[in-house]
């Protein structure tokens, strides 16, 4: 399988992060708010179709800010000697 060039890493990372998070979060929130019945999948899909573009925009746009916040709160690894 041919892979994308490395320059697409931020875009692909944002896509998969947004996809998985929006899928899980919209599924859980839809189940909690409306229950698991015959109409659940349709309600979840409707919620996910709204959540995914928003999540993708946020994941892609806020990535630099989040990286800075992580750098402020996590000690950088020490080089191995």
N, C-alpha and C positions, 0 to 999 in steps of 0.2 A: 504494500500500500504506500502510495506516495504521500509524504507529509508536507504540510504548509511550511513556508520559510519562517525563520525565527522572529521576523519583524511582526508577525501576526499573533505572537504570544499574548500580549495584553488583551486583544480582542477575543481570542479563543478562550482565554481564562475567564473573562467576563461573561462570555456566552454560557460556558458550562456551569459556572458558579450561579448565574442567574437562573439557568434552566433547572438545576437541581433544587436550589433554595425555593424558588417560586412554586415549583411542583409540590414539594413537601409542605411548605407553609400554607399554600392555598388549600391543599387537601385536608390538612389538619383543621384549619380554621373553618372551612366549609362543614366538615363533619361535626365539629363542636357546636357551631351555630345553628345548623339545620338538621343534623342527624344523618344516620346511614340508612337510607331507604331507597326505593326504586329510582328516585330522581337524583340521587347523590352524584352520579358520574356526570350528568348534564350540568348540574350546578357547579361542580368542581371544575369542569372544563371551561365554563363561562368565567369563573373567577380566575383561573389560570391564564386565560387569554388576555385578561386585563393586567394581571400581576407580572407576567413574564416581560413585556416591553419595559415596564417601569423598573423592574429588578435589573434588567440588562443595562438600561441607561444609568442607573445608580451605581452598579458594579463597575462599569467602564469609566464613568465620570469621576467617581470618588476614589478610584484606585490610588492615585498619587497621595491624596490626603491620608488614606488608611495606611499606606506604606510609611509615611512620616510618623503617624501615631504609633505604629508598631515599633519603629526605630527608637521612639522616645521611651517606650515601656519595656523593651526587651534588650538584654545585653547582647551585643554582637559576638559571634563565635570567635574564640581566640585561635590564632593560627597554630597548627600542630608543628611541633619542632622535631 
